[in-house]
């Protein structure tokens, strides 16, 4: 009976998403509508879409698991993430929106890089596209794993079948509705995620008999933000790793694309504040959930259900403490977290493959607008299948490890390049190319040795951004400065009035 209720709730939830996609699909007339919604996203939509697309299954499965295992020290990770989204809006959004319009209305970040630097070789755009798609495949894989864990926990579904079902669910409404549908469903899904995170820990605290803070007697340091669970002071390695999670918002292309799509520069401060507030609430209650879940499950003798896989904390708590109808609604938040990121990733990959990979772009240029949209849809499905194949090749993976590689790698490859492109007049395309390659290589090495203790345990974004910046600055200064046309456009964009979005 409980499974019947769950299926009914999940089906109703999915029908809502499909309905939104169908309605929004009618508004698509060109590739710019499919990729950036015609640059007409309002403040509320852009705020929640940017924030929720940057949270994913990591926020709803992994972060509570980190708090469950490490205690209150994870507050520093939460603060880094909230600060990261605020700084990303503050230093990137306005200038990137204006600059991308000035560079012949660039629709993707790789396209913007090529036109910003007047790179006639095509190297910057191609390398940026390949790196982006590489990390997207791993990020989509993390969403598929999160979805499969949900289906396994609730229905006992085989992992491979769960991966396939999750991919079909995410790809279907993204395929239909494009960027506008994804953004609108992100608003709905962001609201659901926040409600679920507020309800779960507060209800658990209400129904638990013993004081939650009694845990401190048996697990020293758990409730102290300045110590680990062995009651030792938190290390610089931990703080640098937390800092790296925040850096991800400066390089995540699915997030910065929302900045390019916002309807006006005047809407950006409102979007920044709304998005930051949402992030603060989500991570505050996610942290609280992880903290209260340990003593609550221990009290009921259900702790063993989580210890073998801590990423199931949210799922087990929901099943243990709620009726199947309410639990189904709350577990829909997991679907929301997975879909709000995976759909954005798939859409971004299809847009970049269509517009920025040389051999595909050459073919796409000869197509009419509607045909290009269909080409983008086909590449979207191809990316999803590639993500599924990666998981089958690699075997069982945690959401944490996949997101650490994809989130940290994207930050290392693109955060320094994006910021220097927007703020450094002297920056040129050889410097941008060097920064992307070095950042990607550094992040890949760090992610590969991520299970090693010590400095290699730092989130890949931190060392990746450091070495990427050094490489970009060194190569830019060692090579010819940009042309007069490039610097003139830079001066115009930086000092000129806001540019209207092209019709």
Secondary structure, 3 states (H helix, E strand, C coil): CHHHHHHHHHHHHHHHHHHHHHHHHCCCCCHHHHHHHHHCECHHHHHHHHHHHCCHHHHHHHHHHHHHHHHHHHHHHHHHHHHHHHHHHHHHHHHHHHHHHHCCCCCCHHHHHHHHHCCCCCHHHHHHHHHHHHHHHHHHHHHHHHHHHHHHHHHCCCHHHHHHHHHHHHHHHHHHHHHHHHHHHHHHHHHHHHHHHHHHHHHHHHHCCCCHHHHHHCCCCCCCCCECCCCCECCHHHHHHHHHHHHHHHHCHHHHHHHHHECCHHHHHHHHHHHHHHHHHHHHHHHHHHHHHHHHHHHHCCCHHHHCCHHHHHHHHHHHHCCHHHHHHHHHHHHHHHHHHHHHHHHHHHHHHHHHCHHHHHHHCCCCHHHHHHHHHHHHHHHHHHHHHHHHHHCCCCHHHHHHHHHHHHHHHHHHHHHHHHHCCCCCHHHHHHHHHHHHHHHHHHHHCCCCCHHHHCCHHHHHHHHHHHHHHHHHHHCCCCCHHHHHHHHHHHHCCCCCCCC
